[in-house]
């Protein structure tokens, strides 16, 4: 049976380190408050004009491709996960294809926020298994810093997020002792607005009961208006306690789903790589699954929440540190906006 294996992995984080104390210049907060609630000590912010979601993705992809022992011309499909694309459209996949001077291959953009990378890996895994593609580049990249509310009003969200990118190259393998064993994807949109960025968006038209009474200019303003900006309606919104309450249930469930589907128990895991949403969530999941400290990899302390980039960045760091070796059982898991949650179990 053909499986997908991670043949190469890479990451990129901007050089600009922003500490908790740095944020006190813009909002009423402090290092102790942020660490107590999130576990974050610092994060990275991209250069305002020179670095974009795509350029960071390119840097991570270069490393992954080199480590896979191939060239950009060998890539035959791209899956790019992000919630912070360079443009409203087109997506980052084609921009990366252009930047890396690849062949005219397919490029798919995935919008599953924090779960985006695991979703993207699952999609790529299916293409590899069917034999449609042989070298798939999967990227997770985010540039949050350009769209956060750096004021006391927005501190509950702004202190959490950082910028960065991670990438893997998936290839087929016939080795029964290696590769992705299974992936598991879920969603529940019942509380979609609990963690969302409402504007700009076409939903605004539904705020008016009778559009016929408005002229074209007024209707256009519903997409992005001065009033939205003045009222800070163009920033992310989050009900933190509600997200936490759901995450600590769905995270362990989807991890155990992957383990059970393949006949394993939590004790068999060499390493769990959870999405770096909040250190308190990761610690809760660790306790619930009765995992040792050395079985869970967290780096949110250094990078904050990089959303779709957090899993591949953490996976890359763990591998580079020698915490993952051939034959090890590794689980990737994520939970985020939507709500969506997902897991992938693999033998390294």
C-alpha positions, 0 to 999 in steps of 0.5 A, spaced: 500 500 500 502 506 498 503 511 503 505 519 504 511 520 507 514 527 509 521 527 505 523 534 507 521 539 512 523 547 513 521 553 517 522 560 517 520 566 522 522 573 521 528 576 525 524 581 529 523 579 536 517 582 539 517 581 547 511 582 552 514 588 554 515 591 547 507 590 547 506 595 553 508 601 549 502 600 545 497 597 550 495 596 558 498 589 559 504 586 562 509 580 561 506 577 567 499 577 565 500 575 558 504 569 560 499 567 565 494 567 560 497 564 554 504 562 556 507 566 551 514 570 552 515 573 545 513 572 538 516 574 531 513 580 527 515 580 519 518 586 516 512 591 514 513 591 507 519 586 505 516 580 508 509 577 506 505 571 507 508 568 501 515 570 502 515 567 508 512 561 505 517 561 500 523 561 505 520 555 509 519 551 502 526 552 500 528 548 506 523 543 505 525 542 498 532 542 499 532 537 505 527 532 500 533 532 495 529 535 489 528 542 486 522 546 485 521 544 478 520 537 481 514 539 485 507 537 481 502 540 486 502 546 492 497 546 497 498 553 501 494 554 508 493 561 511 488 565 514 492 572 512 493 571 504 497 577 501 491 579 497 483 578 498 484 574 491 488 570 488 491 566 493 498 565 496 499 558 492 500 561 485 504 567 488 509 562 491 509 558 484 511 564 481 516 566 486 519 559 486 519 559 478 516 552 478 512 549 472 505 550 471 502 546 477 496 546 480 495 550 487 490 549 492 489 554 497 486 552 504 482 556 509 481 552 515 485 557 520 488 554 525 487 547 523 489 549 516 496 545 515 493 539 518 487 539 513 492 541 507 496 535 509 490 530 509 488 533 502 495 532 499 495 525 502 489 523 498 493 525 492 499 521 493 495 515 495 491 515 488 498 516 485 496 523 482 502 527 484 509 525 487 512 531 490 507 535 493 509 542 497 504 543 503 505 550 506 502 553 512 504 561 513 501 567 516 502 574 517 498 576 523 502 582 525 499 587 519 492 586 522 491 586 529 489 592 534 495 594 537 491 598 543 488 596 550 481 595 546 484 589 542 490 586 547 486 580 549 487 577 541 493 582 539 498 579 544 497 572 542 499 572 535 505 572 531 508 571 524 512 565 521 511 559 516 513 552 515 513 547 509 513 539 508 514 535 501 510 529 501 512 523 497 509 516 496 513 510 500 511 503 499 515 502 506 509 499 511 513 502 517 513 509 515 508 515 512 502 518 514 497 512 517 491 516 517 488 523 518 481 525 521 477 532 519 472 535 523 468 541 523 462 545 527 459 551 525 454 552 530 458 558 534 462 560 528 462 567 530 466 566 537 472 566 533 472 570 527 474 576 523 467 579 520 470 584 515 471 585 510 466 580 507 460 580 503 456 578 510 455 585 511 449 586 506 445 581 510 445 587 516 440 591 511 433 589 511 432 592 504 437 593 500 433 597 495 433 603 499 440 604 498 444 606 493 450 603 489 455 607 493 452 605 500 452 598 498 459 598 496 461 601 503 458 595 507 464 591 504 469 596 508 467 602 510 470 608 514 465 606 519 467 599 520 474 602 521 472 607 526 469 602 530 474 597 530 470 592 526 476 590 521 479 586 527 479 579 529 474 577 534 474 572 540 471 569 546 477 566 549 473 562 554 468 559 550 474 557 545 478 554 551 472 550 553 471 547 546 478 546 545 480 542 551 474 537 549 475 536 541 483 536 542 483 530 546 478 527 542 481 527 535 488 525 538 485 519 540 481 518 534 487 517 530 490 513 535 484 508 536 483 508 528 491 505 528 491 500 534 495 505 538 494 508 545 497 515 548 503 511 551 505 509 544 506 516 542 513 519 541 511 526 540 505 530 540 505 536 536 499 540 538 497 547 534 500 552 538 494 556 540 495 557 548 500 553 552 494 552 557 490 548 552 496 544 551 497 542 558 490 540 559 490 536 553 497 533 556 494 531 563 488 528 560 492 524 555 497 522 561 503 524 557 509 525 559 513 532 558 517 529 553 511 527 549 509 534 547 512 539 544 510 546 545 514 552 542 508 558 543 513 561 548 517 563 543 513 564 537 506 565 539 500 563 535 502 562 528 495 559 526 496 555 520 504 555 521 504 553 528 504 545 527 509 545 521 514 550 525 513 546 531 514 539 527 520 542 524 523 545 530 522 538 534 525 534 528 531 539 528 532 538 535 533 530 534 526 529 538 523 525 532 527 519 529 525 514 524 520 509 526 517 514 531 510 515 532 508 522 531 501 525 532 499 532 529 493 535 532 489 542 531 483 546 533 481 553 531 476 558 528 470 555 525 470 551 529 474 546 525 479 540 528 483 535 525 489 530 527 494 526 523 498 520 525 504 518 522 510 514 522 516 518 521 
